[in-house]
């Protein structure tokens, strides 16, 4: 690991996340932010909002981000890394533009950005970069000189991201009844996206046949499954499956859906399943509703024993991984020769998103990449 105390030239870290409502009155305005420009009627948003109303109108994501902030600050302090950590959201308070305005007022000039998405895709990477560009443009329009921002690389195959999920999966398997445990299958889940978006995810050379999005998830799943086999001595069959589809039915999205997969496994005589949400950093609404509520209800209907393993959340090993990523990028910016920490067949992700990476259907400026207007 690079020098554990030197983040030069960076003077701040920004945790950039999706955001979520924190009360019933927030739900529809939040969903209006998420779907802005799509012309979705308010009545439809209220219908979609029922997922949130089931939980008192509160998404767990903001609380989970606060816990991650605490974990990062604690880890940095314990390792002598004097780097303040800020937090901004795309769709709810604290809003990204407000946070960048605060950072500018505090004199922050070089900012690293940690997005709460570990993989390459338009919605998981470039859209965050577009939001950064929008926020920087807003500050410039106010006559401010915003900081230069760089985004940390994708961390799907960093040991500090993988190890908590390996532990969680081992614990979930152990929680199954003994008579079905050894025959249990693992369903690694992630957010379904349109196949067209998957095929163009990652750098241009990775486009086609699911692109970097599918390849990175498959590599993550293999790493976790191999570690679980070494830990338990049992070889559990596994498959990458998808959840949380939200698009028009005529547009192809990645499949199979988790509920369809559970039905298929049950029909094949599989005795039990562990759902492992490797596509998500924390147990936010899509995990709580789509897996803990909807998929679990489907398993109960099938009389199929099912467990759901934990995401990384604010695990100290993930906080340490973020510190490692910060110091790696800082040392690289200073011209040092650094060997990035990454497991699996794909190796470390690019540090700078290249031109053509995860393109939008309608081109928009995006910060923190090779095509950024904010060099």
C-alpha positions in Angstrom: 0.0 0.0 0.0 1.2 3.6 -0.7 2.2 5.9 2.1 -0.8 5.7 4.5 -0.6 9.4 5.4 -0.1 11.2 2.1 -3.2 12.0 0.0 -1.4 14.8 -1.9 -2.5 16.4 -4.2 -6.1 15.7 -3.0 -7.6 17.7 -0.1 -11.0 16.1 0.2 -13.0 12.9 -0.5 -16.6 13.2 -1.7 -19.0 10.3 -1.1 -21.4 10.5 -4.0 -24.6 8.4 -3.7 -28.2 8.1 -5.1 -30.1 9.5 -2.1 -33.5 8.6 -0.8 -36.5 9.9 1.0 -36.5 10.3 4.8 -40.2 10.5 5.4 -43.6 10.0 3.7 -43.8 13.6 2.4 -40.4 13.1 0.7 -41.3 10.1 -1.4 -43.1 11.6 -4.4 -40.7 14.7 -4.6 -37.8 12.2 -4.5 -39.3 10.1 -7.3 -39.9 13.2 -9.3 -36.2 14.0 -9.0 -35.3 10.5 -10.1 -37.6 10.5 -13.1 -37.2 14.2 -14.1 -37.7 14.6 -17.9 -39.5 11.3 -18.4 -43.0 12.7 -18.2 -44.2 10.2 -15.6 -47.6 11.2 -14.0 -47.7 11.9 -10.3 -50.3 9.1 -9.9 -47.8 6.6 -11.2 -45.1 7.9 -8.9 -47.4 7.5 -5.9 -48.0 3.9 -7.1 -44.2 3.3 -7.3 -43.8 5.0 -4.0 -45.7 2.2 -2.2 -42.3 0.4 -1.9 -41.1 3.3 0.3 -44.4 3.7 2.1 -44.2 0.1 3.3 -41.1 1.2 5.2 -42.6 4.5 6.6 -41.5 6.5 3.6 -37.9 6.2 4.7 -35.2 4.8 2.4 -32.4 3.2 4.4 -29.7 4.5 2.0 -29.1 7.8 3.7 -28.7 6.2 7.1 -26.3 3.7 5.5 -24.3 6.5 3.9 -24.0 8.2 7.3 -22.7 4.9 8.8 -20.2 4.7 5.9 -19.1 8.3 6.4 -18.4 7.5 10.1 -16.5 4.3 9.1 -14.4 6.2 6.6 -13.6 9.1 9.0 -12.7 6.6 11.7 -10.4 4.6 9.5 -8.7 7.7 8.1 -8.1 9.1 11.6 -6.7 5.8 12.9 -4.2 5.6 10.0 -3.1 9.2 10.1 -4.8 10.2 6.9 -5.8 13.8 7.2 -8.5 14.0 4.5 -11.9 15.4 5.2 -14.9 13.4 3.9 -18.0 15.1 2.5 -21.3 13.6 1.3 -23.6 14.6 -1.6 -26.5 12.8 -3.4 -27.9 12.8 -6.9 -31.6 12.8 -6.0 -32.1 14.0 -2.4 -30.5 16.0 0.4 -27.7 16.6 0.8 -27.7 17.5 -2.8 -24.4 17.2 -4.8 -24.4 20.8 -5.9 -24.9 22.0 -2.4 -22.1 19.8 -1.1 -19.7 21.0 -3.9 -20.6 24.6 -3.0 -19.7 23.9 0.6 -16.4 22.3 -0.4 -15.6 25.3 -2.6 -16.3 27.6 0.3 -14.0 25.5 2.5 -11.2 26.0 0.0 -11.1 22.4 -1.4 -9.3 22.5 -4.7 -8.6 18.8 -5.6 -11.4 16.3 -4.8 -11.6 12.6 -5.1 -15.1 11.1 -5.6 -16.2 7.7 -4.3 -19.5 6.6 -6.0 -21.6 4.0 -4.2 -21.5 1.8 -7.3 -18.7 -0.7 -7.8 -19.2 -1.5 -11.5 -19.1 0.0 -14.9 -22.4 1.1 -16.5 -24.1 4.3 -17.6 -26.3 4.5 -14.5 -23.5 3.3 -12.2 -20.7 5.5 -13.5 -21.2 7.9 -16.3 -24.5 9.3 -15.0 -22.7 10.2 -11.7 -20.1 11.9 -13.9 -22.8 13.8 -15.7 -24.2 14.9 -12.4 -20.8 16.1 -11.3 -20.5 18.1 -14.6 -24.0 19.6 -14.0 -23.0 20.6 -10.4 -19.7 22.1 -11.5 -21.4 24.1 -14.2 -24.0 25.4 -11.7 -21.2 26.7 -9.4 -19.4 28.3 -12.4 -22.7 30.1 -13.3 -22.7 31.5 -9.7 -19.3 32.9 -10.3 -17.5 30.4 -8.2 -14.3 28.5 -9.1 -15.2 24.9 -8.4 -12.6 22.3 -7.4 -11.1 19.8 -9.9 -12.7 16.4 -9.3 -11.4 12.9 -10.0 -13.4 9.7 -9.6 -12.0 6.6 -7.8 -11.7 3.5 -10.0 -14.2 0.7 -9.9 -13.7 -1.5 -6.9 -15.7 -4.6 -7.6 -12.6 -6.8 -7.3 -10.9 -5.1 -4.4 -10.4 -7.6 -1.5 -12.0 -5.1 0.9 -15.2 -5.2 -1.1 -15.1 -8.9 -1.6 -14.2 -10.2 1.9 -17.3 -8.9 3.7 -19.5 -10.5 1.1 -17.7 -13.8 1.3 -18.2 -13.8 5.1 -21.9 -12.9 4.7 -22.4 -15.7 2.2 -20.7 -18.3 4.4 -22.9 -17.1 7.4 -26.1 -17.4 5.3 -25.2 -20.9 4.1 -24.6 -21.9 7.7 -28.0 -20.5 8.7 -29.8 -22.9 6.4 -31.2 -26.1 7.8 -28.4 -28.7 7.8 -30.4 -31.1 5.6 -30.5 -28.7 2.7 -27.3 -26.7 3.3 -24.8 -28.7 1.1 -27.2 -28.8 -1.9 -28.0 -25.0 -1.8 -27.5 -22.9 -4.9 -26.2 -19.4 -4.8 -28.1 -16.6 -6.8 -25.7 -13.7 -7.2 -28.0 -10.7 -7.9 -27.5 -7.3 -9.3 -29.6 -4.5 -10.8 -31.0 -5.4 -14.2 -30.3 -2.8 -16.9 -31.3 -2.7 -20.6 -29.3 -5.1 -22.6 -28.3 -2.2 -24.9 -26.8 -0.3 -21.9 -25.0 -3.5 -20.7 -23.5 -4.1 -24.2 -22.0 -0.6 -24.2 -20.8 -0.6 -20.6 -17.1 0.0 -19.9 -14.4 1.1 -22.4 -15.2 0.6 -26.2 -13.0 -2.5 -26.4 -15.2 -4.2 -23.8 -18.5 -3.5 -25.6 -20.7 -6.3 -26.8 -22.3 -9.4 -25.2 -23.1 -7.7 -21.8 -20.1 -5.4 -21.9 -18.0 -4.7 -18.8 -21.1 -4.7 -16.6 -21.8 -8.4 -17.0 -18.1 -9.4 -17.2 -17.3 -7.6 -13.9 -20.2 -9.1 -12.1 -19.3 -12.6 -13.3 -15.7 -12.1 -12.2 -16.9 -11.0 -8.7 -19.3 -13.9 -8.5 -16.5 -16.4 -9.4 -14.1 -14.9 -6.8 -16.7 -15.1 -4.1 -17.9 -18.6 -5.0 -14.3 -19.9 -5.1 -13.6 -18.4 -1.7 -16.8 -19.9 -0.2 -15.8 -23.3 -1.6 -12.3 -23.0 0.0 -13.9 -21.9 3.3 -16.7 -24.5 3.6 -15.4 -27.4 1.5 -18.7 -27.5 -0.4 -19.1 -26.6 -4.1 -22.3 -24.7 -4.4 -23.7 -24.2 -8.0 -24.2 -20.5 -8.7 -25.7 -18.1 -11.3 -25.7 -14.4 -11.9 -29.3 -13.2 -11.9 -31.1 -9.8 -12.0 -33.6 -7.8 -10.0 -35.3 -4.4 -9.9 -36.3 -4.1 -13.5 -38.2 -0.9 -14.1 -38.3 -0.3 -17.8 -40.9 -0.6 -20.5 -41.8 -4.3 -21.2 -40.9 -4.1 -24.9 -37.3 -3.1 -24.2 -34.9 -6.1 -23.6 -33.3 -6.1 -20.1 -30.8 -8.4 -18.6 -32.4 -11.7 -17.4 -33.2 -14.0 -15.6 -35.1 -12.2 -12.9 -34.5 -13.5 -9.4 -38.2 -14.6 -8.9 -38.2 -16.5 -12.2 -34.9 -18.0 -11.2 -36.3 -19.2 -7.9 -39.2 -20.9 -9.7 -36.8 -22.6 -12.1 -34.5 -23.9 -9.3 -37.5 -25.1 -7.3 -38.8 -27.0 -10.4 -35.4 -28.6 -10.8 -35.5 -29.9 -7.3 -32.9 -27.5 -5.7 -33.4 -27.8 -1.9 -32.4 -24.2 -0.9 -31.0 -20.9 -2.2 -28.9 -18.1 -0.9 -29.4 -14.7 -2.6 -26.2 -12.7 -2.6 -26.7 -9.1 -3.7 -23.2 -8.4 -5.1 -24.4 -5.5 -7.2 -25.2 -3.3 -4.2 -23.0 -1.6 -1.7 -25.6 -1.4 1.0 -29.0 -2.9 2.1 -31.0 -0.1 0.5 -34.6 -0.2 -0.7 -34.0 -2.4 -3.8 -32.4 -5.0 -1.5 -35.1 -4.7 1.2 -38.0 -4.8 -1.1 -37.0 -6.8 -4.2 -35.1 -9.4 -2.3 -36.2 -9.4 1.4 -39.9 -8.8 0.5 -40.8 -9.8 -3.0 -38.3 -12.6 -3.7 -38.6 -14.0 -0.2 -42.4 -14.1 -0.6 -41.9 -16.0 -3.9 -39.6 -18.5 -2.1 -42.2 -19.0 0.7 -44.9 -19.6 -1.9 -42.7 -22.3 -3.4 -41.8 -23.7 0.0 -38.2 -23.2 -0.9 -35.8 -22.4 2.0 -34.0 -19.1 1.1 -31.6 -16.8 2.8 -30.2 -13.4 1.8 -26.5 -12.6 2.5 -25.3 -9.1 3.5 -23.9 -6.3 1.4 -20.6 -4.6 2.5 -22.3 -1.6 4.0 -20.0 0.2 6.5 -17.7 -2.8 7.1 -14.3 -1.7 8.3 -12.6 -3.7 5.6 -14.5 -1.7 3.0 -13.5 1.6 4.6 -9.9 0.3 4.5 -10.3 -0.5 0.8 -11.5 3.1 0.2 -8.4 4.4 2.0 -6.3 2.1 -0.2 -8.0 3.4 -3.4 -7.5 7.0 -2.3 -3.8 6.5 -1.5 -3.3 4.6 -4.8 -4.8 7.3 -6.9 -2.9 10.1 -5.0 0.4 8.3 -5.4 -0.3 7.8 -9.1 -1.1 11.5 -9.5 2.3 12.3 -7.9 4.0 10.1 -10.5 4.8 7.2 -8.2 4.9 3.6 -9.5 1.9 1.9 -7.9 0.6 -1.7 -8.2 -3.2 -1.4 -7.8 -4.8 -4.0 -5.5 -7.3 -6.2 -7.5 -8.2 -9.9 -7.6 -9.6 -12.0 -10.4 -9.1 -12.3 -14.1 -10.0 -8.7 -15.1 -7.4 -6.9 -13.0 -7.7 -3.3 -11.8 -10.1 -1.0 -13.6 -9.0 2.1 -15.5 -8.3 5.1 -13.3 -9.8 7.5 -15.9 -12.9 6.7 -17.9 -11.9 6.8 -21.6 -13.8 8.5 -24.4 -16.7 6.2 -25.4 -17.0 4.6 -22.0 -20.6 3.8 -21.0 -22.1 6.3 -23.5 -25.4 8.0 -22.9 -28.2 7.8 -25.5 -28.1 11.6 -25.7 -24.6 12.9 -25.2 -24.1 15.1 -22.2 -20.9 16.6 -20.6 -19.4 14.3 -17.9 -16.7 15.3 -15.4 -13.8 13.2 -14.2 -13.1 11.4 -17.4 -11.0 11.7 -20.5 -13.8 13.6 -22.2 -14.4 16.0 -19.3 -14.8 19.7 -20.0 -13.3 20.3 -16.5 -9.6 19.3 -17.0 
